[in-house]
Amino acid sequence: MKQRILSILVDNTVGVLSRVAGLFSRRGYSIDSITAGPTADPRFSRMTVVATGDELILEQITAQLSKLVDVRDIKVLDPDKSVNRELILVKVAATVEERQNVISIADVFRAKIVDIGQKSLVVELTGTKAKLEAFLSLLEGYEILELARTGITGLSRGADDVRFLT
């Protein structure tokens, strides 16, 4: 199974996310992650969809997406030719004595402490999936109270490095 990251430029219209997700649902395709947000031009939104499948399935997904009326452009984001990031927020249980150890781990990964409570702290970290997984593995000795992940989002590095599909 291969993973493909698609950067999809869509019209910023009501229901566009539902139509894209519905295509996956109707065809029985799996979405590993999906992120969406407006672009610099308010008429358009950008979705980043991460899907897994064999080469034939991934090509079918890409072809079917390109047929949707709201889709303006699709780029396959090659990991070597794009910038891909994910954000996590982690609430870690930490006593006063443990707090400095968690902060030290966060510092190594250039994470930010965004909230400190009496018995916990919240860490924000942005990076590649591998970086986030490495960070989480170092927190295994601590109780993770809550964890939120955005899913992958990305952009191609340069106009010449992109495979345009529509």
C-alpha positions in Angstrom: 0.0 0.0 0.0 1.2 3.5 -0.9 0.3 6.8 0.6 -0.5 9.8 -1.6 -0.8 13.4 -0.5 -3.1 15.5 -2.7 -3.3 19.3 -2.6 -6.7 20.2 -4.0 -7.7 23.7 -4.9 -11.5 24.0 -4.7 -14.2 26.7 -5.0 -14.9 28.1 -1.6 -18.6 27.1 -1.7 -21.0 25.6 0.8 -20.8 21.8 0.9 -17.6 21.4 -1.0 -15.9 19.4 1.8 -19.0 17.2 2.0 -18.8 16.5 -1.8 -15.1 15.6 -1.7 -15.5 13.4 1.4 -18.7 11.9 -0.2 -16.7 10.8 -3.2 -14.4 8.7 -1.0 -17.4 7.3 0.9 -19.4 6.3 -2.2 -16.4 4.6 -3.8 -15.2 2.9 -0.6 -11.9 4.7 -0.5 -10.2 5.5 2.8 -9.1 9.0 3.9 -6.1 8.9 6.2 -6.4 12.7 6.9 -8.1 15.7 5.4 -7.5 19.4 6.2 -9.2 22.3 4.6 -9.0 26.1 4.8 -9.3 29.3 2.8 -6.5 30.5 0.5 -5.2 34.0 -0.1 -8.0 34.4 -2.6 -11.3 34.1 -0.7 -13.0 32.5 -3.7 -10.9 29.3 -3.2 -10.1 26.9 -0.4 -7.2 24.4 -0.3 -7.8 20.8 0.9 -5.0 18.4 1.7 -6.1 14.8 1.5 -3.9 11.9 2.4 -5.1 8.6 1.1 -3.7 5.1 1.1 -4.1 2.3 -1.5 -2.4 0.5 -4.3 -1.3 2.5 -7.4 -4.6 1.8 -9.3 -6.8 3.0 -6.4 -4.7 6.1 -5.9 -5.0 7.0 -9.6 -8.7 6.4 -9.5 -9.1 8.7 -6.5 -7.1 11.4 -8.3 -9.1 11.0 -11.5 -12.5 11.0 -9.7 -11.6 14.1 -7.7 -10.6 15.9 -10.9 -14.2 15.4 -12.2 -15.8 17.2 -9.4 -17.3 20.6 -10.5 -15.8 22.4 -7.5 -12.2 21.1 -8.0 -10.0 23.7 -9.8 -6.6 22.0 -9.5 -5.0 18.9 -8.0 -1.3 18.5 -7.2 0.3 15.3 -6.0 2.7 16.4 -3.3 5.8 14.3 -3.6 7.5 14.3 -0.2 10.9 15.1 -1.7 9.4 18.1 -3.6 7.0 19.6 -1.1 6.7 20.9 2.4 4.4 18.8 4.6 3.5 19.5 8.2 1.1 18.4 10.9 0.2 20.1 14.2 -0.4 18.3 17.5 -1.6 19.6 20.8 -0.8 17.3 23.7 -2.1 17.7 27.3 0.3 15.9 29.6 -0.3 15.2 33.2 2.7 16.5 35.1 3.4 17.3 38.7 5.5 20.2 39.7 8.5 17.9 39.9 7.8 16.3 36.4 7.0 19.6 34.7 10.6 20.6 33.9 11.3 17.1 32.3 8.4 17.5 30.0 9.5 21.1 29.1 13.0 19.8 28.4 11.7 17.2 26.0 9.5 19.9 24.3 12.5 22.2 24.0 14.5 19.5 22.1 11.7 19.4 19.5 11.3 23.2 19.5 7.7 22.7 20.8 5.8 25.4 22.6 4.2 25.2 26.0 0.9 26.9 25.4 -0.8 26.3 28.7 0.2 25.3 32.2 -2.2 24.1 34.9 -1.8 22.8 38.4 -1.5 19.2 37.3 -0.9 19.4 33.5 0.6 21.3 30.6 -0.3 21.6 27.0 2.4 21.3 24.3 2.1 22.5 20.7 4.3 20.9 18.1 4.4 21.3 14.4 6.5 19.1 12.1 6.7 16.0 9.9 4.9 12.9 10.9 8.2 11.3 11.9 9.1 14.3 14.2 5.7 14.1 15.9 5.9 10.4 16.4 9.4 10.7 17.9 8.1 13.4 20.3 5.2 11.2 21.4 7.4 8.2 21.9 9.5 10.3 24.4 6.3 11.1 26.3 5.4 7.5 26.8 6.5 7.6 30.5 3.9 10.4 31.1 0.2 10.2 31.1 -1.3 11.8 28.0 -4.6 13.3 29.1 -5.7 14.5 25.6 -4.2 14.6 22.1 -5.4 16.4 19.0 -3.8 16.2 15.6 -4.6 18.3 12.6 -3.6 15.9 9.9 -1.1 16.7 7.2 -1.1 19.9 5.2 1.4 20.9 2.6 2.5 22.9 -0.4 4.8 22.1 -3.3 8.3 23.6 -3.1 8.3 25.3 -6.6 6.1 25.6 -9.7 8.4 23.4 -11.7 8.3 20.6 -9.2 4.6 19.9 -9.4 2.6 17.4 -11.2 -0.6 19.1 -12.4 -3.6 16.8 -13.0 -6.4 19.1 -14.2 
